[in-house]
């Protein structure tokens, strides 16, 4: 089981949730940038940190477009999947709590 030391940043949580939405299908960085609305200077360092932490697998795939370079595809690992699911639960609990505060 993955033990985290602190909660992921809001940007990292957004990336994890986008990867969870696509799971088990691999996802390209460009697709993640569209879904999360993060610029490449923010997104790719997050992907690199997740990969270095063994929360994400990254593999090269040849481009389907002739003359274009290969590209990375990303998939959550078992530990990443657990963390992403926890993020979804945390976000749902936070949203529920905010709803209760508004009604009070």
DRENDREN-291594 format. One line per 4 residues: number of its first residue (from 1); their letters; for each residue x, y, z of N, C-alpha, C. Coordinates in steps of 0.2 Angstrom, whole numbers, always signed. Layout:
residues N
NUM> a> X,Y,Z,X,Y,Z,X,Y,Z  ...
END
This chain:
residues 104
1> xxxx> +4,-6,+0,+0,+0,+0,+4,+6,+0  +3,+11,-4,+7,+17,-5,+5,+22,+1  +10,+24,+5,+10,+29,+10,+12,+35,+8  +8,+40,+8,+10,+47,+6,+12,+51,+12
5> xxxx> +16,+56,+12,+18,+60,+17,+14,+66,+18  +12,+69,+12,+7,+75,+12,+3,+74,+6  -2,+78,+6,-7,+78,+1,-4,+81,-5  -6,+78,-11,-3,+81,-17,-6,+88,-18
9> xxxx> -2,+92,-22,-4,+99,-24,-11,+99,-28  -14,+104,-28,-20,+104,-33,-19,+102,-40  -13,+104,-43,-12,+102,-50,-10,+95,-50  -7,+92,-45,-5,+85,-45,-11,+81,-45
13> xxxx> -16,+83,-40,-22,+80,-39,-26,+80,-46  -26,+85,-49,-30,+86,-56,-27,+81,-61  -20,+80,-61,-17,+75,-65,-19,+68,-63  -19,+67,-57,-21,+60,-55,-28,+58,-56
17> xxxx> -32,+63,-55,-40,+62,-57,-41,+61,-64  -37,+65,-68,-38,+64,-76,-35,+57,-78  -30,+55,-75,-27,+48,-76,-32,+43,-74  -35,+44,-68,-40,+39,-66,-46,+39,-70
21> xxxx> -48,+44,-73,-54,+44,-78,-52,+40,-84  -46,+40,-86,-44,+36,-92,-43,+29,-90  -41,+28,-84,-39,+21,-82,-44,+16,-84  -41,+10,-87,-34,+8,-88,-31,+10,-95
25> xxxx> -34,+14,-99,-32,+16,-105,-26,+21,-104  -20,+20,-108,-15,+24,-107,-17,+31,-110  -13,+36,-107,-15,+43,-109,-9,+47,-111  -10,+51,-116,-4,+56,-119,-4,+62,-115
29> xxxx> +2,+65,-114,+2,+71,-111,-2,+77,-114  -3,+77,-120,-7,+82,-123,-14,+81,-121  -17,+75,-121,-23,+74,-119,-24,+76,-111  -19,+75,-107,-19,+77,-100,-19,+85,-100
33> xxxx> -15,+88,-104,-15,+95,-104,-22,+98,-106  -25,+95,-110,-32,+97,-112,-37,+96,-107  -37,+90,-104,-42,+89,-98,-41,+93,-92  -34,+94,-90,-33,+98,-84,-32,+105,-85
37> xxxx> -31,+107,-91,-30,+114,-93,-23,+117,-90  -18,+112,-89,-12,+114,-87,-7,+115,-93  -3,+120,-92,+2,+121,-97,+8,+116,-97  +11,+115,-102,+17,+109,-102,+22,+111,-97
41> xxxx> +23,+117,-95,+28,+118,-90,+26,+116,-83  +20,+115,-82,+17,+113,-76,+16,+105,-76  +13,+103,-81,+11,+96,-82,+17,+91,-82  +22,+93,-87,+27,+88,-88,+31,+87,-81
45> xxxx> +33,+92,-78,+36,+90,-71,+32,+86,-66  +26,+87,-66,+21,+83,-62,+22,+76,-64  +21,+75,-71,+21,+68,-74,+28,+65,-72  +33,+69,-73,+40,+66,-71,+41,+64,-64
49> xxxx> +38,+68,-59,+38,+66,-52,+34,+60,-50  +28,+60,-53,+24,+54,-52,+27,+48,-55  +31,+48,-60,+34,+42,-63,+40,+40,-59  +44,+45,-56,+50,+44,-52,+48,+41,-45
53> xxxx> +41,+42,-43,+39,+40,-37,+35,+33,-38  +36,+30,-44,+33,+24,-46,+25,+24,-45  +22,+30,-46,+15,+31,-46,+12,+30,-53  +16,+31,-58,+15,+31,-65,+20,+28,-69
57> xxxx> +17,+24,-74,+22,+21,-79,+22,+25,-85  +27,+26,-89,+28,+30,-95,+32,+26,-100  +29,+25,-106,+32,+21,-111,+32,+26,-117  +37,+24,-121,+37,+28,-128,+33,+24,-133
61> xxxx> +29,+27,-137,+25,+24,-142,+27,+28,-149  +28,+24,-154,+29,+28,-161,+23,+32,-162  +24,+38,-165,+18,+42,-167,+15,+39,-173  +8,+40,-173,+4,+37,-179,+5,+42,-185
65> xxxx> +8,+47,-184,+9,+52,-190,+16,+52,-192  +16,+50,-199,+23,+50,-202,+27,+56,-201  +34,+55,-199,+38,+60,-198,+38,+64,-191  +33,+62,-187,+33,+65,-181,+37,+60,-176
69> xxxx> +39,+63,-170,+43,+59,-166,+39,+55,-161  +42,+50,-158,+38,+46,-154,+35,+50,-148  +31,+47,-144,+28,+51,-138,+27,+46,-133  +26,+49,-127,+25,+45,-121,+18,+44,-120
73> xxxx> +16,+38,-117,+10,+37,-115,+10,+35,-107  +5,+37,-104,+6,+37,-96,+0,+33,-94  +1,+28,-89,-4,+24,-85,-2,+24,-78  -7,+24,-74,-6,+24,-67,-4,+17,-65
77> xxxx> +1,+16,-60,+3,+10,-57,-2,+8,-52  -1,+2,-49,-6,+0,-43,-6,+5,-38  +0,+8,-36,+1,+13,-31,-2,+19,-33  -1,+21,-39,-4,+27,-42,-12,+27,-42
81> xxxx> -14,+21,-44,-21,+20,-44,-24,+21,-37  -21,+18,-32,-23,+19,-25,-23,+26,-23  -18,+30,-25,-18,+37,-23,-23,+41,-27  -24,+40,-33,-29,+43,-37,-36,+42,-34
85> xxxx> -37,+36,-32,-44,+34,-29,-45,+38,-23  -40,+38,-19,-40,+42,-13,-41,+49,-14  -38,+52,-19,-39,+59,-21,-47,+60,-23  -50,+55,-26,-57,+56,-28,-61,+56,-22
89> xxxx> -60,+51,-17,-63,+51,-11,-63,+57,-7  -57,+60,-7,-55,+66,-3,-59,+72,-6  -59,+72,-12,-62,+78,-16,-70,+77,-15  -73,+71,-15,-80,+70,-14,-82,+72,-7
93> xxxx> -78,+70,-2,-79,+72,+5,-79,+79,+6  -74,+83,+3,-73,+90,+3,-79,+93,+0  -81,+91,-6,-87,+94,-9,-93,+93,-5  -94,+87,-2,-100,+86,+3,-100,+90,+9
97> xxxx> -94,+91,+12,-93,+96,+18,-95,+103,+16  -92,+105,+10,-94,+112,+8,-101,+113,+7  -105,+108,+4,-112,+108,+3,-116,+109,+10  -113,+105,+15,-116,+106,+21,-115,+112,+24
101> xxxx> -110,+115,+23,-108,+122,+26,-113,+127,+23  -114,+127,+16,-118,+131,+13,-125,+131,+15  -128,+125,+16,-135,+124,+19,-136,+127,+26  -130,+127,+30,-131,+128,+37,-132,+136,+38
END
